[in-house]
Amino acid sequence: MQTPTVAQRVRYNLGGVLPETLQDWVRRDLLGRGAAVRYLLRFLVPMMPPLLLFLLFPGPVWVSVLMMLLIFLPVVYFAIGFTYVYRRFRLQQHNLDYRLADRNRNGADEERHRYHEEFGHE
């Protein structure tokens, strides 16, 4: 499987579209193992340097940490909430079937249903 160059990867992480020759890589990146972790890292790591600037404020460190958390926690919450929307958008952006995200989700639903049938928990 072909992988993107460093420049292509940077452009992809900033929202750019990769060439059609990398569609398998995009599909695996968005739907494969570890996709949720990669998504969160891409979203949250760039916001860490600006948040660390709060440590330069005068006063106790715990106040700066709480100010960072007041921004960071809602961003994490909404990032997790919009994972599915992001995946569908990125698939569509790369001319892939956006319903692949649905199939990925349906697999989890089927697995959950099998678990409940086998173990009887609701």
WOJO-V668159 format. One record per backbone hydrogen bond with DSSP energy under -0.5 kcal/mol. NH is the residue of the N-H (numbers start at 1). CO is the residue of the C=O. If there is no record, write none. Layout:
# WOJO-V668159
NH;CO  NH;CO
This chain:
# WOJO-V668159
9;5  10;6  11;7  12;8  13;9  14;10  15;12  16;11  22;19  23;20  26;22  27;23  28;24  29;25  30;26  31;27  32;28  35;32  38;34  39;35  40;36  41;37  42;38  43;39  44;40  45;41  47;44  48;44  48;45  49;45  51;47  52;48  53;49  53;50  54;51  55;52  56;53  57;54  63;60  64;60  65;61  66;62  67;63  68;64  69;65  70;66  71;67  71;68  72;68  73;69  75;71  76;72  77;73  78;74  79;75  80;76  81;77  82;78  83;80  86;82  87;83  88;84  89;85  90;86  91;87  92;88  93;89  94;90  95;92  96;91  98;96  100;97  101;98  103;99  104;100  105;101  106;102  107;103  108;104  109;105  110;106  111;107  112;108  113;109  114;110  115;111  116;112  117;113  118;114  119;115  120;116
